[in-house]
Amino acid sequence: MNTIRLNARRIEKPWGRRDIPAIFGSATPDGEPVGEVWFEDPRGGRPELLVKYLFTSQPLSIQVHPDAAAADPLGYPSGKDEAWLVLDAEPEAKIGIGLRDETDAQSLREAATDGSIERLVDWHPVAAGDSFYSPAGTVHSIGAGLSLIEVQQNVDVTFRLYDFGRARALQLDAALAVAQPGPYTQPLQPYVLTPGREILADGPAFVLERWRGPGAGMLQVRPGKPLWLVGVGRGGRLDGKKIEAGSAWLVEGSVELVAEPRSDLLIAYPGRGLRSFAAFAWETPSVLDFRRRRFRDSPKGLKKAG
């Protein structure tokens, strides 16, 4: 089987929300709000990448993740780069990434201890469609009022510097040992490679692309070189299987992809360097007229996540 639909698992978080999209169910009345939805391989194991949805009513902790060199002696299988695609943002919503100015570890420790780190972080106003790639070592926080998709290296390691008064453990020493205490520079400015194919990130840990519009053809995926496909909005069919908004798939071999006229897909794969998808073609709607009957019952998509 070349396509695996990934299982969605809800994760409760104190900063999460109860008004999450219906495709993910609803938060339990007596439980914590749902902050994350993880997409996991039903066969088990630890694929190289992990896809999540995040829904925030409060800011996440100000935190940092180690790179591979720092993670290895601590017993982790890899470092943790991550990237975000904003789906929906309330007015004044922000993402904090990097610091406003260069500082040193001792000053960062003092700021994390007295709370002034909130002013050190560089907070960026965000809107739907914005994307960021956050390399390991980047001090960051996702603010309140956001719905987004996160793609990350699949390792559960986070060192908190500051948690906005919540009674959760901090990992100051570990965080300061791996943090880059300075401004953030986006590794790559997103760009349109060809009509319908936008490159959001190109390594070092993984490539992230956004595909929109109609198209059809084969996704030629070599053995051992999987890719992840996420239905951001309207989708299409993957080897005849309907791609619903809010679904995620692991593709491990060559498959047929038919994308409908208003499709919106996120594509991720490990490493640096763009893959060739020469056997898949973005097409004008008129070329796809004969295929429209295949999409009569297609989902309308998540017009507003959360």
N, C-alpha and C positions, 0 to 999 in steps of 0.2 A: 504494500500500500504506500503510495507516494505522498498522500496528503493525510494529515492527522489533525482533526479539529481538537483544539486544546480545551481542557476543562477550566471553567471559571470558578475560582474560590474567593469568597469574600473575606476580607480581613478587617476586623473592628479596630478602630483607632479613636483616641479621645478628640482628635482634631477633625474627624470625619463628618459625614452628613447622613441624614435619613431620607432625603429626597433624591436617591440615586435612580438612574434609568431603570425602567421596568424590566428590561431584559436581564438585569442582575438580581431581580427580586427586591424586597424591601427590608430595611433594618428592623430587627426585632425590638418590640416596645421596651423590653426590660434589659436590653443589651447595649453595648457601646455603639455609637454611630459607625457606619461603614466608611472607612477611609481609603481602602485599596481593594482592587479585584485583581488577583493573580491568575495568569493563564498557564496551566501546567500540563505536561504531557501525561495522558492517561496511562501510559505504559510505565511511568515512573522514571527514575534516572534524573540526571542533572544536565539538561541541554545547556549550551554555551550562553545563550541569551534568555532573558526573562522579560515578558511583556506584562505591563500593569496598566490599569486605570486608577487614577487618584481623584478623590472628591474632598475638598477642604472647606471647613467652616471656620477654622482657626489656622494660624501659621504652623507649619511643621517646625521641629527643632532646627536651630542653626547647627549644622553638622558638616562632617567631612568623611570621605571614604579613602582607604589606602590604595596605593598602586600595587602592582604585582611584587615589586621588590620589598615593600613593607609588609604585604599580606603573607608572603611565603613563610617567614620565620614565626608568624603568629598562627600558622596552621591552616590558613585559608587557601583554597585552590587557585584563586586569581585575585587581581585587584578589581575595582569597581568603578568603571566609567558609566555614565548614564546620560540619556537624552530625553527631552520632553517636547511634546507637541500640544499646545494649548487648544482645547476644544471649545471652552466657554469661560468667560471671565466677567465677574461682576465689576461695576464701576470701582475704581481705585484698587483693583486687584494687582498684586505685584509678585515678582519672583526676585529673591535676593541671591546674587551670584557674584562671588569675589568680594573684595574689600574696596572701599573708596580710595584708600591710599596704602602705600607700603607701610608695614609695621614690623615688629619683632615678636618672637614667641612670648616673651614676658609681658609685653603690653597687651597682646591678645588674651593671655590668661587673665590679666586683671580686668579687661573689658568683659570677658565671659563671666567672671565672678560677680562684678557689680552691675551687670546688665547693660552697660554702655555699648556692648557689641552690637546691639540693635542699630546704633547710629554708625558703626563702622562698616556694616554690610552695605553693599551697593544694591539698592532696591530698584528694579526696573518695572515700570508700568507695562502690563501685558494685555493683549487682546487675542481673540480667537485667531488661530493660524500662525501665531508666533512659535518659534522653536529655538531650543538651546541644546548644545552639547556640553556636558559638564565632565571634564576629565577628573580622574582620581586626584585628590589633593585640593580640589576647589572647595572653599568654604561656601555654603549655600543654604537656602531655606525657601520652600514653596509657601507663598502667602495664602491668606484666606480667600474664599470666594472663587475657587478655581476648579475646573474639571479638565483633566489632561491625560494623555497617554504617555507612559514612561517606558522606555526600552533601556535595559541595563545588562551589564555582565551579571551572570546568574550566581551571585554570592551574597549571602545575607550578613553584611558587615557594615555597621554604621557607628561612628563615634560622635556623640553629641557634645557640643560646646556649651549650649544654652538652650533652655526649653520653655521660655516664656512663663515661668512660674509653676509649671506642672511638676508634680512630685514623681518624676522619673529619674533614673540614674543618669549621671553624666559620665563621660569618659575623657576628661580633660587631658590627662597625660598622653593617652593614645592619640587623641585628636591633634594636639599640638605637635606631636612627633611627625605627623604626616601632612599637616596643613601647609598650603602655600599662602603666606600672609600678605597678599597683595591683590591688585586689581585683576579682574578676569578679562581675557581676550577670547572671543569666539574663535575656535580653531578654523572654522570655515563659514563664510557667509553663504547662506542658502542661495541656490541659483537654479534656473531652468535649463536642463541639459538639452532636451528636445521638447516640443509641445506635448504636454501630458506627463512629462517625467521631470520632477523637481528633486534636486539633491539637497537634503537637509544636513547631512553629516557624512564625512568620509574619514573615519578612523580617528584615533588609532585603534580602538577596540572593535568598532563595528561601523558599518555604513547604514544610513537611514535615508530612505527615499519616500516621496509622496507621489502617487500616480493618480491622475484625475482624468476623466473623460473616457470616451469609448475606445475599445481596442479588442483585439483577439489574436490568438496565436499560442505558441508553446513557450512555457517557462522551462528552459533547459537547465536543470539543476543536477550537477554532478554528484555522484556518491560521496558522502563525507563532507559535502559543502551545502548544508541546508540553508533555507531562508524562512523567515517568519513573515506572514501576511496578516494584516489586521483590517477589518472592515470599519473604516472611520465613519462612513456614511453609506450611501447606496453602493452596492457591490456588483455582483454578477455571479458567475459560476466558475468553480475550480474543479476541473474534471467532472463537470455535471452537478457538483454539490453547490447549493446556494450559499453565497457569502452574505451573511446578515450584518447589519450595523451592530458593532459591539462584539463580533466574533473574532477569534484569532486562530490561525492555522500554522502548522509546521509542515513545510514542503521539503521532502527528502529525495525527490526524483523528478524527472521531467513530467510536466502536467499541462493540460490545456486550460488557459485562462480566457474567459470571455467577459469583458468589462462593459457594463451598460453605459448609455450616454452620460449619465450624471454620477458615475462611480467615483469613489474616493477611498483609496487604499493606501496603507502604510506598509512599506517593504523594508525589512531589516535583514542583514546578514553579517557574520563576523569578519573581522579583519579590516584592512585598509585597501582601497582600490576598487573602482566600480566594476561590476560584472557586466558582461555583454548580454543583452536580451534581444539579440538580432532576430530571433524567431517569433517575437511578439511585436505587433504593430499597432500604434495608436491610429485610429481611423476616424473619418468624418461620419456623422450620424447617417448619411445617406448610404454609405457602404454597409452599415449594420442594419438597414431596414429589414432585411430578410431574417435577422436573428431576433427581432423584437418579440416575437411570440414566446421566446424562451424566458422572457422577463415579466410576463403578465402579472405574476404573483410576487414580484420582487418586493422586499421591505422598503419602507419609506425612509429608513435611516434615523439616526439620532439627530434631530434638528437642534436640540439643546440637551447636552449631557448634564444631568443633575438638575 
